[in-house]
Amino acid sequence: MDIKNVFVAGAGYMGNGIAQVSALAGYKVVLCDVSEACLASGLDAINSSLGKLLSKDKIGREQSEAALANIAITCDLEEAAGSDIAVEAIPERIDLKKDIFSRLDGICPPHAIIGTNTSAIPISSIASATTRPDKVVGIHFFGPVPLMKLVEVIKGVLTSQETMSAADGWARSLGKETVLVAKDHAGFVANRASMPSTIEAMRMIEEGMATPEEIDRATGGYDFGVGPLQIVDNAGLEVGMNAATAIYEDTRDPKFFPPPLLRRMVAAGMLGRKSGKGFYDYSSGKRESYLNEGRFAAETDAERDARRAGLLQRFIMPNMLEAVRLLEAGVSTAEDIDKAIRLGFNLPQGLLDMADNLGLDTVMEIATGFYEETGDAKFFPPPLLRRMVAAGMLGRKSGSGFYVYT
């Protein structure tokens, strides 16, 4: 399929980023939102982003000017009538998404693909609002879109292989690296594999076991601004809560249910960086710690070291086990699961690669210990892991695990 014209519904953080990278790649783009004010804000964000890329010599002035010339704006959804691909990037509410997909279905030409940038809602649920479910696909960008390389391309139950191939090719033409998600699994790959540990981190804070800074430092992301709680603050706590809720409603698995601390913070308007306060305080203009800060003041160094030693294991284990479950369910390949984690969260290793390096028998021993200590099912080693350990496939040290080593 030849894609030339791109329609983007939603000029917010994700939508204006999708419009920008599409325009930079030479596509004619129509950016749509409900008001002139929203469109003006979206264009301001695009101008600012292009200016930063220009100042860092990432693009030339001619590229910047050509990209801006490729973008038209409108408040009229009927402008999607000329599109080859329409991408929805509106808030994470299934009622809103189904409404706009129903309308786009009646407007877009018969050959057009309709993609959703949802981060967690099952594609098939959204596609049910159209008469062309074979042409509906998940195209999940990661923000900020101009900088992040990862795009998940997700197959709904009725999505055709032709649509998958066309969406994958289009995303790669934007300079992105794609992960193909073969099953319509709520949360897809990156968010599905990362969500259990993010929720576990919130529970550890809620239970007074750690501060956000300690958890972000334990994962090695604090100094780079990519610790799990920093990521939640940057994306918006309500975005994280909506994604977790969507996965929970699809699976009814309690490990995805948003914990009370998160629900209370969202209700109080503590949405992260955008509101000035989330898991960190940004009111001074810089990120400052405040949650649980005084709780550990009386600790001795030995007590602090002992408490912190278990933080990383308790944080990373739910994610590692969920990655095994994704592979077991045939959602994606080991290589793509690890690619999604590396590119989606700027990590040096994927979760399955990490498990192989640690030793699958060690992973199973640690997980079993947490399960026996807490009784929490998310720590119970999945069947695939138990079978691999029983077969002597222990990872790098045995020559084979999730990967083969020579």
N, C-alpha and C positions, 0 to 999 in steps of 0.2 A: 504494500500500500504506500502511495506517495503522499507524505504529509508536508504541506506548505503553510497552511493557515492554522494558528493556534488560538483558541478562546480560553481565557482563564476567568472563572467565576469566583470573585473574592479578591480584594486588593490589599488584604492585610499582610501580616508578617510573612506567611508562606506564599500567598498568591502573588504579591509583588516580586518576590524572589524568583518564582517560577516564570513569571512574565519576563523578568530581566535576563535570565539565562537563555530563555527561548529566543528573545530578540537578539542577544549577542551571537547566537548560533545561526542567525540569518533568517529565522522564521518571521512571518508577519503575525503580529500578536494583537488581539483585542482583549483589553483588561476591563472587566465589568464589576461594578459594585452598586449598592443600593442608593448611594448619594454622591454628589459632587465632592463633598468634604472627604469622604472615604477615598475617592479616587485621587484627590489632591494629596492626601497623606501618603497614599501608595506611590505616587509619582515622586514625591519628595524623598521617600526611602530609596527608590531606584536611583535618583540623581545622586544622593549621598553615597550609595554603594558604588556606583560607577566612578564617582570622584575619588573614592579611596583606592579602588583598583588602578585608576589612572595614576595617582600619586605614587603608588608602589611599583609602577611599570609593569603591572600584570596585563594591562591592555593599552592600546594606543588611542590617541584622541579620535582618529577616524573610526575606530571600532566603537568608541563610546557614542559618538554622534550618530553612527549608523544604527546602533541599538535603540537609541531614543526615537529615531525616525521610524523604526519598525513597530513602535507601540502606539496603538490608538486606544482611547478610553471611551466608555459608554456606561450609562445606567440602564440601558435597554437590553434585556436578555435575548431579544429577537436577533441581535447582531451575531448570535451563534450560528445563524443560518448559513454562513459562509465558511464554517470551520471544517477542518479535516480531523482535528482532535480537540475536544473540550475537556478541560481539567477543572474540577470543583475543588476549591480550597476555602470552605466556609467552616464555621464552628462545629465542634464534634458533637452534634446532636442528630440522631438518626431521622427524626421527623423533618428537620430542615433539609437534610441531605436527600431524603426520598422525595420531598416536594420539588427541589430544584432539578433532580434527575428526571422526574416525570415531565417537567416543563421543557428541559433540554431535549428529551426524547421526541417531543412534538415539534421542536424547532430545528435541530441539527439535521443535515442531509443524511440519507439512508446509509451512506458509506462511513459516516463519522464514528470514531471511537469516543466514548465518554469515560473519562478516568476520574477516580476520586483520590484525593490526597489524604484520606482518613488515616489516622495512626493506629487504629485498633478495631473499628467497627467492621464486621464481616462484609465482604464485597457482595455476596449473594443477597444479603438483606437489602442493600441499596439498589442492586440491579433489579429486584422484584418490582420496583416502581416504574420500570420501562418495558417496552415491547421488544427491546433488542439486548437481552441479557448476554448474548454471545459477544457483543461489542462493548460491554462494561468491564473495566479492569481497575485494579488498584495500582496507583502510581504514587508510592509514598516517598516523598522527598524528605530530607532531614535539614533542619535549619541551623544556621543561616544558609539558605539555599545556594547563594553564589559561592560559598566557601566549602560546604560539606559535599563530599563526593558520592555518598551512598544514595541510591534509589532502590526501593523494594518494588518489584513488579509482581502483583498478586493475582492469581487465577481464581475467579469465582467458580462456582459449581458448573455454570453454563458458559463461561468465557471460552471462546474458540482459541485454538493454537495460533491462528492467523493474527488474532488481536493481540495475544501475548507477544508474538514475534515483532509486530509493528510497534507496540508500546515500548518493548525492550530496545529496539533499534532507535526509536525517537529519543529515549532517555540517554542512551549512549552517545547520540549525536550532540547532546548538550555538554559532553565532556564528563558525564557521570559514570560511575561503576555500578553495575546493577547486580542485584540478588534476585533470583527467580524463586518465587514462593508457589509451590505446586499445589498446595491445599489451602482452602479458605479457612484459615485458622485465626481466631480472634487475637489481635496483637501482632500477627504475622511472625517475623523472626526476631528482629532487634528488640522491639518493645516487649514481646512475649518472653524472651529469654532474660531481659534485664529487670522486668517489673517485680518479680518475687523478691529480689535482693533490695531494690529500692524501698519496697514496702517494709521489708525486714529492718532496714536502717531506720525508718521512721518509728517502728515499734521499739527498737533499742533506745532511741531518744526518749520516746514516751515512757518507757520503763525505767528511765534514769540510768541506763547502762553506759551511755556515751554522749558526747556532744557532736553536733554536725561536723565541726572541724576535725575531731578525732577520726570520725568515719571517713571523711574525705581525704585525710592524710594517710589513713591506713590503706586506702586503695591506690595511693600514689598520684591522685589527681588534683590535690589541693592547690599546689603551686602553679598548675597550668589552667586552673579554673574549670576542670572537667571532673571533679569529684561528683558522685551520684547526687548529692544534695545541692551542689552548685548547679548541676544540670537542671534539676527540678525548679530551682529558683529562676534560672534563665528562661526556661520554657514557660513557666507559669504554673503555680500549684493547681489551679483549676484544670489546666490541660492534663496534668498527670492524673488528677482524680477522675476526670472523664474517661481517660484511656483505661485506667484500672477498672472503673465501673463497667465499661463496655466489655472488657474481657471477662469480668466476674458474671455479668448478666448472660453471656454466651455459654460459660462453662459451669457456673455455680461452684467454682473451686474457691474455697475460703482464702487461699493464699493471695488471691487477687483483690479481696475486698478492701477498700480504702480504710485505713485505720482511723480511730477516733481523732487523733491529733491532726491528721491531714484534713478531715472533714471540718473540725472546729476552726482551723486556720483559714480555710477557704470561706467559711461562713462569716468570719471576722474581717474579710477583705485583705488578708495577708497572702498575697498572690505571688510573692517573690520580688525580683528586681523591679518589675514594672510598677508595683505598688509601694516600693520603698522598704518592705519588710516581708520576709518569708522565713526560711531556715537560717538566714543571715539578715542583718540589719544594714540597709543601704542609705539610711537617712543622712549620713554625713558625706555622702558622695563616694564612699568606698565601702567594700564589703567588710563587715565586722561581726564577730561572734557574740552571741548573747544567750542562746538556749542552753540550759543546764550548766552554765559557766561556773557558778559558785558551788555546785553540788559536790565536786571532787576536791575542794580546797584543802580538806584535812587528810587527804591520802598521803601515805608515805610513797617514796619512789618505787619500792618493791610492789606495793599494792597497785600502783598505777600501771607498772609494767605488766603485772599479771593480768589485770583487767584488759589492757589494750592488746595483749597477745592473742586473745580469742576473737577480737573484733573482725579482723579480716576474714578468718575462716568462716565465722558465722555469717558474714555478709556475702561472701562469694559463693558459698555452697548452694544456696537455692538457685542461683543463676546457672551454675554448672550443671545441676541436676535437670533444670528445665531445658537446657540445650540438648541434653541426652534424650529427653522426652520428645523434643521436636524432631530429632533424627529418627527416633524409634517410630514416630507417627508418619514419617515420610513427607514431612512438610517441606524440607529442603535438604540439600546435601551437606555433609560435614564442612566442606570447603566454603559453601555459601553462608552457612550459619556463622562460621568464624569470621568470614569477611564482613558480614553485617555488624558483628560486635566490634571488630577493629575499626571499621570506617564510621559506624554510627556513633561511637563513643570515644574515638581517638585513643584506642588502647593498642599496646604493642603486640598483644596476643589475643587469639580467640579463646573461647571458653573450652572447646574440645581439645585444642592444642595445649592449653594450660593443664587440662586433666591428664593428657598423655604424658606431659613432662613431670607432673606430680606423681603419677603412678595410679592406675585405676583402682588397685587394691587399697592404696592409701586414701583415695577419694571415698571409696565405699566405707572404709573404717571410720573416717571423720564424719561422714553423713550419718552412719548408723549411731555413732556416739551422740550426735545432736538429736537424733530421733528418740533415742532412749532417754535422754535428759529432758526433752521438751514434750515428747508425745505428738509433735507436730508433723503431719503427714508430708509436708513439703520436703522434709529431710529424709524421707524413706527412699533408699536407693531404687531407681526404676529397674524393671526387668532386664532391659538391654545391658545396663551396667553390671548387674549380677551375673548374667550369662557370659559376658566378656571376661569377667574376673575368673569365673569357674573354668573357662576355656584356656586360661593362662594368657589372655590378651591384655597385658597390663600397661601398655603404652610404650614409650620410647625404650624403657629398660628391657622389655621382652622382644622388641623388634616390630610389634604391631599392637595397635589399639584402635583409635578412631582413624589413625593414619598408619601407613606402613613405613618402616625405617630400615635402611640398608646400611 
